[in-house]
């Protein structure tokens, strides 16, 4: 599982865009969002670098959390 802080993720539209982009790259990915904390957890075959690139491409700067 990978965890990212995504400061500009603030609404359902944001989560939908992120989910659509990640599942386009890995259809089996499971995403959990915490809008209040601006955190997304992703269970995926993709590594952190690939996930961060997807987030950036969608316009969401992110930082990995340990």
Secondary structure as GFF3:
##gff-version 3
##sequence-region A 1 66
A	DSSP	beta_strand	2	5	.	.	.	ID=ss1
A	DSSP	alpha_helix	12	25	.	.	.	ID=ss2
A	DSSP	beta_strand	30	34	.	.	.	ID=ss3
A	DSSP	beta_strand	39	43	.	.	.	ID=ss4
A	DSSP	alpha_helix	48	57	.	.	.	ID=ss5
A	DSSP	beta_strand	63	65	.	.	.	ID=ss6
###
